[in-house]
Each structure stands twice: as structure tokens, then as C-alpha cells.
Amino acid sequence: MIIVGAGTSGSVIANRLSKHYSVLLLEAGGDPIPLTKIPTLFTTIQSSDHLNYKYYTVPQKDTCLSLQRQESYWPAGKGIKLYPAYEQNRI
């Protein structure tokens, strides 16, 4: 089995399937830099093209009024479970 995307869901699915099947887990990005292991620096490394997809939401009509083009920054890490704090902050 091949699983593309090693975020929270992809990692869990790969783990469960690996009990019964051979699994290949694919993810974009390279090896994480040592700074990614320091939780207080995750906001600093969000600007890295190597570690972050740098998504933005679609322009909003009634929200994000103070932001450029009314788009909200939506960071997503490139790497295996690179930014677990992102998912925790999106509740």
C-alpha cells in the first residue's frame, strides 16, 4: 500500500495498515532541521519554503477584514509529523 501525506491522519492510517500490509508512506519536504524540535520556534520556521506549504484561505467576505485580500495564513508543514502543533491550534 502507498499512503501519500504523512500528517496526522496519514501517519495513523499507515501505522494501522502496517500491522497487516507492507506500507510506503510518502511526504514532501526533506529532513527537518534541528530547530523543528524546539516547540517555541515553530512560529519562526513557518516562513521556510522548505518546511511549509504556506497556504492561504480563499478570500473571505465577512471575516479577515484587517488582512490583505481578506485571506488568512494557513501554515502546513512539509515532513513527517513536522508541525503537530498546527493541528492542535486548529480546533
Buried (B, 14 or more C-beta within 10 A) or exposed (E): EEBEBBBBEBBEBBEEBBEEEEBEBEBEBEEBBEEBEEEEEBEEBBEBEEBBEBEBEEEEEEEBEEBEEBBEEEBBBBBBBBBBBBBEEEE
